Amino acid sequence: MAKDDKKQKLIKATDYLLKDRSISTITTKEITKEAGVSVGVFYNYFESKEDVFRELIENFFNYSLEQIECLKNLITGNNLRSEIKFKEFLINGLDKNWENHFLNSDILLLSRKDEEFKKTMMSFNERMVSIIAEILMVINPEISETTRTMNARFIMNLIQNSYPVFTKFEGEREKEEYVEMIVGIIFDISFK
């Protein structure tokens, strides 16, 4: 097995464990067990579980940037095609973001402990806001740059904090209605 394969196994195992748990509750031993490698192998690639989490989050955010760049290229103005592409992007993004219920709290906790990670997250966020603002300019060129940037920040916050941490859905129907409401609010901010 190639070295990079083992590293990827550790990252995938951490991602899998993070679906229902916070990084603070996951142990290095659990990560290595899930990956099917020894604890010693883990320390060949990472110094701590926070290190593997950092890499996982950076991969996720790079993926998110690629996706929003693709969306930017698909938006041609305030028209039906752009509306559909925009809504699809939001729904897919929320689904991906919701895969890890603790993502935002884990990021916040690590940002408080690690200044370099905090800078990385702030940089990512500003790049996302900038791209969203560019999309908003194509959709509605009449709005001011200040309003566009404010709307972009608001949209980014809605997406990042969309998962209801302290409430549960009664079922899939209620979840879908909730997602539709979030998408509707973001859509109204962008297209109205």
Solvent accessible surface area in square Angstrom, and as a share of the most:
residue,aa,sasa,rsa
1,M,142,0.63
2,A,61,0.47
3,K,145,0.62
4,D,98,0.51
5,D,70,0.36
6,K,61,0.26
7,K,50,0.21
8,Q,78,0.35
9,K,77,0.33
10,L,0,0.00
11,I,7,0.04
12,K,142,0.60
13,A,5,0.04
14,T,0,0.00
15,D,50,0.26
16,Y,134,0.51
17,L,25,0.13
18,L,0,0.00
19,K,59,0.25
20,D,105,0.54
21,R,77,0.28
22,S,15,0.10
23,I,13,0.06
24,S,75,0.48
25,T,79,0.46
26,I,0,0.00
27,T,68,0.40
28,T,24,0.14
29,K,146,0.62
30,E,59,0.27
31,I,0,0.00
32,T,4,0.02
33,K,170,0.72
34,E,82,0.37
35,A,10,0.08
36,G,64,0.61
37,V,23,0.13
38,S,66,0.42
39,V,65,0.37
40,G,46,0.45
41,V,25,0.14
42,F,0,0.00
43,Y,117,0.44
44,N,106,0.54
45,Y,51,0.19
46,F,10,0.04
47,E,150,0.67
48,S,37,0.24
49,K,38,0.16
50,E,40,0.18
51,D,42,0.22
52,V,0,0.00
53,F,0,0.00
54,R,55,0.20
55,E,50,0.23
56,L,21,0.10
57,I,2,0.01
58,E,68,0.30
59,N,68,0.35
60,F,39,0.16
61,F,20,0.08
62,N,75,0.39
63,Y,94,0.36
64,S,19,0.12
65,L,13,0.07
66,E,105,0.47
67,Q,66,0.29
68,I,3,0.01
69,E,67,0.30
70,C,72,0.43
71,L,6,0.03
72,K,53,0.23
73,N,115,0.59
74,L,85,0.42
75,I,9,0.05
76,T,94,0.55
77,G,11,0.10
78,N,84,0.43
79,N,56,0.29
80,L,126,0.62
81,R,166,0.60
82,S,0,0.00
83,E,43,0.19
84,I,85,0.43
85,K,66,0.28
86,F,7,0.03
87,K,78,0.33
88,E,85,0.38
89,F,41,0.17
90,L,4,0.02
91,I,70,0.35
92,N,98,0.50
93,G,27,0.26
94,L,1,0.00
95,D,70,0.36
96,K,76,0.32
97,N,18,0.09
98,W,13,0.05
99,E,75,0.34
100,N,17,0.09
101,H,72,0.32
102,F,74,0.31
103,L,14,0.07
104,N,54,0.28
105,S,56,0.36
106,D,1,0.00
107,I,21,0.11
108,L,94,0.47
109,L,87,0.43
110,L,7,0.04
111,S,13,0.09
112,R,174,0.63
113,K,150,0.64
114,D,29,0.15
115,E,106,0.48
116,E,123,0.55
117,F,4,0.01
118,K,80,0.34
119,K,114,0.48
120,T,46,0.27
121,M,18,0.08
122,M,115,0.51
123,S,53,0.34
124,F,9,0.04
125,N,41,0.21
126,E,86,0.39
127,R,121,0.44
128,M,14,0.06
129,V,5,0.03
130,S,57,0.36
131,I,14,0.07
132,I,6,0.03
133,A,15,0.12
134,E,71,0.32
135,I,1,0.01
136,L,2,0.01
137,M,96,0.43
138,V,60,0.34
139,I,4,0.02
140,N,29,0.15
141,P,88,0.55
142,E,148,0.66
143,I,43,0.22
144,S,63,0.41
145,E,128,0.57
146,T,103,0.60
147,T,60,0.35
148,R,26,0.10
149,T,37,0.22
150,M,117,0.52
151,N,32,0.16
152,A,0,0.00
153,R,101,0.37
154,F,103,0.43
155,I,3,0.01
156,M,7,0.03
157,N,74,0.38
158,L,46,0.23
159,I,29,0.15
160,Q,42,0.19
161,N,98,0.50
162,S,4,0.03
163,Y,44,0.17
164,P,21,0.13
165,V,98,0.56
166,F,195,0.81
167,T,87,0.50
168,K,164,0.69
169,F,53,0.22
170,E,156,0.70
171,G,35,0.34
172,E,122,0.55
173,R,194,0.71
174,E,68,0.31
175,K,56,0.24
176,E,88,0.39
177,E,90,0.40
178,Y,64,0.24
179,V,5,0.03
180,E,117,0.52
181,M,123,0.55
182,I,15,0.08
183,V,8,0.05
184,G,27,0.26
185,I,75,0.38
186,I,0,0.00
187,F,17,0.07
188,D,71,0.37
189,I,43,0.22
190,S,3,0.02
191,F,10,0.04
192,K,160,0.68
